[in-house]
Amino acid sequence: MPVNLAPLKAADLHPVPGIRIGVTEAGIRKAHRKDLTVMLLDTDASVSAVFTRNRFCAAPVQVCREHLASGRPIRALMINTGNANAGTGAQGMERARASAAALAHILEVAEQQVLPFSTGVIMEPLPIDRIEAGLPAAIADAKEDNWFHAALAIMTTDTVPKACSVQVPVGGTTVTITGVSKGAGMIRPNMATMLGFMATDAKVAPKVMQQLARELADASFNRITIDGDTSTNDSFVVIATNKAAHAQVDSLDSADGKSLKTAMLEVARQLAHAIVRDGEGATKFIAITVQGGRTPAECRTVAYAIAHSALVKTAFFASDPNLGRILAAVGYAGIDDLEQSGIELFLDDVHVATRGGRHPNYLEADGQRVMKQSEITVRVDLGRGGATDTVWTCDLSHEYVTINADYRS
């Protein structure tokens, strides 16, 4: 079960004017489940996106990059689950393009105005015939209040749908921000094996859309890790439908720009945290904050070393205060001139290590008390600067192995 993740209710998700969503059962991998989603955008919508940095990226990622680079206004998104269309070579590219062309034909728009997304099993041919056959039903189902069903339809090994929605004042009017995401394993920033789609009816200048997508991703999805694996299909899409009655946001540094970004970042972080909380087999949600570094990048390097350590993660699963494993991870993170005598380590309110050694007042019972919690903060002070950064992760359980051993069955 997810770690302290409240059940999602359809009524909690606000429709975003200018977007209609439809879902259907296309039988892409399994029968009798929603696995094909379309998002239909009004003509004045703006779209930006960031994608995986895995060089072995999936065919739909490559096609999306091409279509966004064409400069054509995006009119539709199409998401299938059950098949990643990754590791499929030239045939995969042909089928990704064919899927976009099929939806474009029905909508009477250019192929470059459709973005295809896929998630699921790698190295399997995309069943393009099933997708094409399912598109009319998905389009017929399209309506503004379908975000909940979209969250369900994009799931793979997720145990629960993930979505978040807020309404906030911007420029004297109320704007809506709603997003959905999926992901539970093969999660590592840059991006992770996740799909995220966030929309707002705010008016945002096209020139700042890519900056907005990148800054949102960097402060949310690019700060999570479950198992350290960077996937082939990661995509995070930001849509502004420009329907709200306020002056256009021309800069993220303006008052309205800051208000909008702050609200969108809160949604993005909730979606990112939901992925960690639903990590395959996760029983604990762990925030790792590293401070006292010379740069934020240095702090992230140390935080990820801790977050990716199988020894650290299994110790948290067992509530075993074998906390020398954390210090070891700090030491091998790659900071060659790190002075261990300057390192401080805390678990929540417990001061575990000081000046690179065990704190004289530290008791193992105190460490175990914290490690038994479902929400834990690890704080490391490097003692060499004023920078800080945080990543979020989970523990590593027996169930993670079971899920990934059986994933293709």
C-alpha positions, 0 to 999 in steps of 0.5 A: 500500500502507498505510504500515507497517500490519501485515496484520490477522489474524482470530485477533488480534481477541477476541470481545466477549461480548454482541455477535454480528456477521453479514455477507453479499453484498447486491449493494448496488453491486458483486456478489460482495463482502461489503457488508451487516453486522449487529451484534446486541446483548444486552439489557443493552448500552449504546450511545453515538455521535458523528457528522459535523458536516457540515450536509449529513449523510446520512439514516442519520446523521439517523435514528441521532440520532433513534433514540438520542434516543428513549431506547430501548435499542439492540439492533442496528446495520446497516452497508451499504457501496457507497451513502452514502444522502447527498444523497438528500432525503426519499426517503433518509430514508424508505429509511433508516427502512425499512432500520431497520424491516426489521431491527427486524421480523425481530428483533421489536424497535422500529424505534428500537432499530436504528441504520442506517449507510451509506458509499459513493457520495453522491447515489445512491438506497439500494437498499432492496430489496437490503438487505431481501433480504440481512438474513436471510443476515446475521442467519443468519451472526451470531456473536461471532467475526466482527469480521474479516469486519465490518472487510472488509465495511465497506470502500470505497476502503480497501485493507486492513481495519482493526481492533484488539483488546486485553484489559486488567484493569479492577476485578480482571477482564479486559475485552475491547475490540475495534473496527473502522473504515473510511476512506481518503479524504474524511478530516477531523475533525469527524468524517471519512468514516469509520465506527468501531465499538468494543465492550467487555464492561466495565460502564459506567454509561449516564450516562458513555457519551456522555462516553466516546464524545466523549472517545475521538473527540476524542483519536483520530478528531478528530485525523486528516486526509487531505485536509481534506474533512469527510464526510456519513456519519461515525459513531463508535459505542461499545458497552458490553455490561456482561458483565464481572464487575467493579463498574460504572464510574460515572465516567471519573475513577475508577481503573477509569474511567481504566484503561478509557478509557486502553485504549479510547483506545489502540484508538481511536488505532490505528484512527484511525492505520490510516485515515491509514496507508491514506490514498488514495495515501499513502506517508508517515505524518506526526505534526504536533505544535505546542507553545508555544501559548496553548491546545490549540485554537490549537495544533490550528489551526496543526497543521491548517494544515500538514496541509491544505497541498497544497504541504506534502503534495506536498513530503513525497511528493517528499521535497523539503525545501522547508520554507518551505512549513511556515513559510508554513502556520504564518503563515496559520493565523489567529493574528493576533498570532503573532510569527514571531521566536518560531517553532522548526521541527523535522523529527524530530531536525533543527532546521530553523528558529529564531527564525523563520529558518533554523537556522545549522546546518541542512543541506538534506541533513539535511531530505531524509534525514528526508523520505525516511522513511515515518514523520515527525514535524513539530514546531513551537514557537510560543513563546507559551505552554504548550499542545500538541496533535498531529494525524496526516496523510499525504502527497499523491501522484499516486495520490490524484488517480487514485483519486478521479477513478475512484471512481465507475467 
